[in-house]
């Protein structure tokens, strides 16, 4: 089993969500996160004045998958989140040794 963490632009969240739904990834968690990277923060224009926000707003997705499905999920995220600009995000894949379903008490892939 794998845990896929994706940090993407907030503006691409709906595209990624729809692309994942198309391959039947029906459950994942997400949250709004802030970071600091090569982009050095975003600038916002308000009433003609430019303000440096100082951070980059992003969405973080956590997806749990079977080993066989991991590469397809990563490719879908990469394709649907890409703009070609600095700050498109990162995808991190880690191994999971155990997972349990709280409701059913099942373990590992049965818990997915």
Legacy VTK file of the C-alpha trace (Angstrom):
# vtk DataFile Version 3.0
C-alpha trace
ASCII
DATASET POLYDATA
POINTS 112 float
0.000 0.000 0.000
1.095 3.559 -0.683
0.364 7.018 0.647
0.406 9.686 -2.037
0.790 13.272 -0.855
0.288 15.943 -3.475
0.843 19.653 -2.929
-0.734 21.534 -5.820
-1.941 24.979 -6.827
-5.343 25.816 -5.368
-6.511 26.808 -8.843
-5.865 23.262 -10.130
-7.689 21.452 -7.299
-10.960 20.962 -9.205
-9.103 19.649 -12.264
-7.214 17.119 -10.129
-10.355 16.113 -8.200
-12.308 15.519 -11.434
-9.442 13.553 -13.000
-9.173 11.335 -9.916
-12.930 10.752 -9.910
-12.688 9.636 -13.552
-10.401 6.748 -12.507
-12.609 5.921 -9.499
-10.460 7.402 -6.740
-13.489 8.029 -4.575
-11.862 9.031 -1.296
-9.033 11.322 -0.305
-8.439 14.026 2.245
-7.376 17.561 1.421
-6.499 20.725 3.246
-5.399 24.251 2.503
-1.708 24.722 3.265
0.790 27.549 3.013
4.409 27.249 2.039
7.501 29.021 0.899
9.563 27.926 -2.082
11.424 29.089 -5.160
8.496 31.355 -6.020
9.183 33.445 -2.878
5.508 34.126 -2.270
2.785 35.584 -4.405
1.979 39.187 -5.076
-1.568 40.485 -4.920
-2.782 43.637 -6.645
-5.457 45.535 -4.740
-6.695 48.914 -5.963
-3.592 49.350 -8.068
-1.117 48.650 -5.261
1.044 45.508 -5.268
1.262 43.582 -1.973
3.686 40.756 -1.280
1.692 38.069 0.523
4.899 36.342 1.692
3.629 32.783 1.319
2.220 30.502 -1.321
-1.309 29.124 -0.815
-1.658 25.514 -1.949
-3.845 22.446 -1.479
-2.474 19.236 0.011
-4.105 15.936 -0.917
-3.559 12.656 0.943
-4.509 9.562 -1.046
-4.104 5.935 0.030
-3.846 3.307 -2.678
-2.928 -0.234 -3.532
0.599 -0.657 -4.905
-0.763 -1.484 -8.369
-2.809 1.738 -8.599
-0.144 4.147 -7.352
1.607 4.971 -10.630
-1.666 5.692 -12.447
-2.817 8.005 -9.643
0.498 9.879 -9.627
0.378 10.297 -13.418
-3.190 11.641 -13.254
-2.178 14.182 -10.592
0.919 15.237 -12.526
-1.019 15.680 -15.787
-4.002 17.537 -14.329
-2.047 19.803 -11.937
0.642 20.927 -14.374
0.725 24.501 -15.670
4.389 24.510 -16.689
5.199 27.388 -14.338
7.366 27.470 -11.214
5.257 26.433 -8.222
3.190 23.643 -9.783
3.812 21.537 -6.686
5.177 18.203 -5.528
3.985 14.597 -5.294
5.450 12.356 -2.601
4.872 8.594 -2.375
5.597 6.621 0.776
5.087 2.988 1.770
2.478 2.089 4.382
3.157 -0.910 6.579
-0.337 -1.190 8.099
-3.761 0.395 7.762
-6.944 -0.305 9.697
-10.591 0.510 9.062
-12.048 1.911 12.264
-15.638 0.962 11.403
-15.057 -2.533 10.027
-11.890 -3.528 11.848
-10.363 -4.750 8.589
-6.658 -4.482 7.927
-4.434 -3.305 5.066
-5.923 -3.469 1.536
-9.279 -4.564 2.946
-9.315 -1.291 4.866
-9.051 0.757 1.677
LINES 1 113
112 0 1 2 3 4 5 6 7 8 9 10 11 12 13 14 15 16 17 18 19 20 21 22 23 24 25 26 27 28 29 30 31 32 33 34 35 36 37 38 39 40 41 42 43 44 45 46 47 48 49 50 51 52 53 54 55 56 57 58 59 60 61 62 63 64 65 66 67 68 69 70 71 72 73 74 75 76 77 78 79 80 81 82 83 84 85 86 87 88 89 90 91 92 93 94 95 96 97 98 99 100 101 102 103 104 105 106 107 108 109 110 111
